Amino acid sequence: MELWTAFLLGLCGSLHCAGMCGPLALALPTAGGGSTRFVAGRVAYNLGRIVTYCALGLVFGLAGKTLLLVGVQRWLSLALGVALLVGLVASRKLETWLPITRLVERLKLGMATLLRRRSFAALAVLGLLNGLLPCGLVYVACAGATVAGGISDGAMYMAAFGAGTTPMMLAIGLSGKLVPLSLRLRLRQAVPVSIFLVAALLILRGLSLGIPYVSPDLATGACCH
């Protein structure tokens, strides 16, 4: 999978991040006085998120590499692509699924103590934990990391996804204000488009048509990424 698809997914999907994690970004403590330390603290928080995403990329990249070695990655790619398309239809129901809601609340309660600490370490750990919050966009990115081609490729894919989400999250943390309604409405329209794009690329990759970078021949192991 191309890295730009991960960055685009993160960039277009950052509105979702603003809605789900924006209040947490607004509630972050300051790491001491001064504007420089304030900005550095927000950067530390976002770096923590990206580190968690990279760790997830390593795990899913390893899983994808293992499946590639046993010759079933193309079928996994097809299955993930179809699952994402189905998820677009059922996304609203999944967001209100009770087990997910409860898990989110437990994680946020566990982060409450860190919100009372004024240090770079606390902000970085908050970012690490934030990366573990159940999130449909993260799942989509993990699907891409699974078929990225290997362990390091999976980590890079998730890093690109995290980089795409950073401008919005950093802007919220620095400005103390949520994104204007007009911009939110525009970005909301791009979220399903970006998910559909990733799903289509996964399906094309699984079809193994022999097209470099888009649908490499996985059956012969001639994989381009």
Protein Blocks (a to p, Z undefined) as FASTA:
>chain_A
ZZklmmmmmmmmmmmmmmmmmmmmmmpccebehjklmmmmmmmmmmmmmmmmmmmmmmmm
mmmmmmmmnopmmmmmmmmmmmmmmmmmmmmmmmmgmklmmmmmmmmmmmmmmmmpccfk
lmmmmmmmmmmpccfklmmmmmmmmmnopaklmmmmmmmmmmmmmmmmmmmmmnopacdf
klmmmmmmmmmmmmmmmmmmmmmmmnonopghklccfknopacZZ
